[in-house]
Amino acid sequence: MNWTNILTIYLKELKDSLRDRRTLLSTIIIPTLVMPLLTFGVGKVASGVIGKARSETPTVMILGGEDSPGVVARLKESKKIKVVPTSLDWKEDITEKKVRAAVQLPEKFEAGLTAGAAAAVVIYHYEGEMKSSFGAGELEKFFRELREETTTERLAERSLPATLAKPFDFKRENVAPPEKVGGNLFGGVVPYLIIILCFTGAMYPAMDLTAGEKERGTMETLLCSPVARVDIVLGKFLMVLTGSLSAMGFMLLSMGVTAFVAGSLLMGGGGGAVAKAGSAGASAPAGSVIPLIDPLGLVGVLAMVFPVAVLFAAVALTISLFAKSYKEAQSYLAPLMIVIIMPAVIGILPGIDLNARLALVPLLNLSLVCKEMLSGVWHWNYIAIIFGSSCVYAAVALWLAVKMFNREDVIFRA
Amino acid sequence: MIEALHLTKTFRDKKRGEIRAADDISFRVSPGQIYGLLGANGAGKTTTLRLLATLLKPTGGSATVAGCDVAREPEKVRTQVGFLAASTALYGRLTAREMIAYFGKLNGLADAEIRARTKRLADELGMHDFLDRRCDTFSTGMKQKTSIARTLIHDPAVMIFDEPTLGLDVMTARAIVKFVRECRNRGKTVIYSTHVMSEVEKLCDTIGIIHGGKLMAEGTLTGLRATFGEQDMEEIFVKIVGAEDAK
């Protein structure tokens, strides 16, 4: 191995890649934009849609209720809902979103209330439709209040205290520190995004530097130089690794800035979400906790991701090397993305905890350990197994890349 | 000096079985000489030249280039070789200067030496107008000049040309032929493969006719004319290859 040659090849590939729009897009631009777009773009659109739906007074129909004029009148008086005339096709009206919900008042409902044995009220809505669920929610709230009012009246009639029906109250109080809350909240998503971006960051430089070069005819030019093949592979590999790590680095940087800006906007200044564990918690309003990510956990995640980035870079390089064109490499690597996403998604699912066996499953182990580290939990035995196994997988993948580069039938495959 | 002795390369193909792309090829090229390797498409020219340039490993026989064995010292061989082929392209996103400097560095030259040699090559080839432009904006002629400068930056003793005029217009092809002659005049050992008969007639001191991976005939143009009783190179070629095909 000649490190001067490896460095020469790496620096040339770096310069070349920085001039390639596709590589820039996958290693810098997309990773930088993904978090602000998700937070401010998608978040704003989603909150706008939900806000608009909430501001709309839901239209509802009352089915029956001819013998309960009092309840019907109160429903019509309610400002939270808008009662529309009942139609025979009320189910179809809900399906077609002409009305959001309908309420079926049982026969002699009011009389039943007075007698103390009213039948159940049925609320009809369209499952999964946001505005319909808001309408049903308002109806539920109305009848809950009516029930409580009736209970209070009955207790008063019998000169009994209101606490008879509600003997005690309870509330929740959070004891988890902000970084634990943040770890649980973002612990699954951050490794998931890191894994995806690490791979996409490696994918495009790998394809361009191998299959792309074969296609453009520059691979043969490079092979004419007196540089050993292993040096060429390592130079190219370092560039692919740079792509992978830069995608992750830019994503984390962008995430930090986005979280700080979003925190500042939400809290009116001073709400940094990353690396402000102590101070930001103090600025939170009483009773609420700003979710934070443990900065030490983040450093741990970076250390754990490194061998996985090496693995991705070597795998992407080996597969792309086998392909004879950029297009062919793309058709090999794109489906691989699904294989990579699957363990990352499984890692997000609740109830899956790290154990010795799962610590050997590539990517899933990373996803699970990152979730723990971001919550401030450090299982050193598992961390050692995961780091060690990831290094072994990465070394095997790199060895395969070198082997592949020495195969004439692969290099001159046309 | 190039010396090939029973040089053989076989490939395995799932459908066709074993293919002998270069079959027991022996020849010798001295410094200041152009050896023309003439053959049809698929005759084995590229494989032979790739073996000499150590891009492929021989499966049989041996070859030395500038005194270095192609199988045992491939890296040393490549420091002595300038390889120019229709298939050796330029990095489109690099400028001509960066391209030349990159290959200078890979050949172990110091920065100052690379600068001096680049200037000299740019003077000789008339490259100053486009030296700092990206290669993907070049005309075919500019590309060829840059490729030539790339092959010469380390001043190799041996030049290998694999169909360098393939797909070029007349003027660019003439410039290449002129450059090959200059290489010979500078005392370099030159091997030149082509399927264009006129190029061989104009350029080569010794001609080797290759067909089906085998070297069918070898000699000077005058010698081949006398042996086969034909003046036209194309007729000689057809006579040799046709006789082999008839078998």
Chai-1 contact restraints between the chains, C-beta under 6 A:
chainA,res_idxA,chainB,res_idxB,connection_type,confidence,min_distance_angstrom,max_distance_angstrom,comment,restraint_id
A,T8,B,K105,contact,1.0,0.0,6.0,A-B,restraint_1
A,K12,B,Y102,contact,1.0,0.0,6.0,A-B,restraint_2
A,D16,B,R93,contact,1.0,0.0,6.0,A-B,restraint_3
A,R19,B,R93,contact,1.0,0.0,6.0,A-B,restraint_4
A,R216,B,A89,contact,1.0,0.0,6.0,A-B,restraint_5
A,G217,B,S87,contact,1.0,0.0,6.0,A-B,restraint_6
A,G217,B,A89,contact,1.0,0.0,6.0,A-B,restraint_7
A,T218,B,A89,contact,1.0,0.0,6.0,A-B,restraint_8
A,T218,B,Y91,contact,1.0,0.0,6.0,A-B,restraint_9
A,E220,B,S87,contact,1.0,0.0,6.0,A-B,restraint_10
A,E220,B,T88,contact,1.0,0.0,6.0,A-B,restraint_11
A,T221,B,T88,contact,1.0,0.0,6.0,A-B,restraint_12
A,L223,B,L55,contact,1.0,0.0,6.0,A-B,restraint_13
A,C224,B,F83,contact,1.0,0.0,6.0,A-B,restraint_14
A,S225,B,L106,contact,1.0,0.0,6.0,A-B,restraint_15
A,P226,B,E75,contact,1.0,0.0,6.0,A-B,restraint_16
A,P226,B,R78,contact,1.0,0.0,6.0,A-B,restraint_17
A,P226,B,T79,contact,1.0,0.0,6.0,A-B,restraint_18
A,V227,B,L106,contact,1.0,0.0,6.0,A-B,restraint_19
A,A228,B,E75,contact,1.0,0.0,6.0,A-B,restraint_20
A,E408,B,L56,contact,1.0,0.0,6.0,A-B,restraint_21
